[in-house]
Amino acid sequence: IVALTGTAIEPAHWQAFWRFYQDTGARKWGSPYLTRAFFDAAQARLRDDILLVLARRDRRWVAGALNFIGRDTLFGRYWGCTEDHPFLHFELCYYQAIEAAIARGLSRVEAGAQGEHKLARGYLPVATHSLHWIADEGFARAVAQYLRAEAAAVGEEIEVLTAYGPFRRGPAAEPD
């Protein structure tokens, strides 16, 4: 396993990650929305703000995780693999990210939206913020109405899932 940033990320690394991204997209969503050119542009413009974690087996890259380095946060965003190995996803996406954040003095790791599986690794759910522009006013109103209703449901889900997290509020339970 290697964690690369800046000029240490070579074209061969991006080519391997592109295969991982394509594979994950094909299995989960059917249509990956980022282009190969996006990754080249990211390397050209953001190279020092990228942490690419790759795993190799028998001299072949088999999995990778793409993270973006912020002022105080490491943002985990994409994962993919061409071979399945137990716990490799968690190692690359979570444990390596946490180690990198500590080494860089970052205060937190944001592992991305979605995924109750993250609770098992100590990541509590938090509300995320995103901005979108929709040209059609009628459609924009419909989406806005839906999002208002969804916000309440998401808030409730965050509350329920947080109760299953590794941290508790209030006094500790008395031992039996």
Secondary structure by P-SEA (a helix, b strand, c coil): ccccccccccaaaaaaaaaaaaaaaaaccccccccaaaaaaaaacccccbbbbbbbcccccccbbbbbbcccbbbbccccccccccaaaaaaccaaaaaaaaaaccccccccccccccccccbbbbbbbbbbbbccaaaaaaaaaaaaaaaaaaaaaaaaaaaacccccccccccc
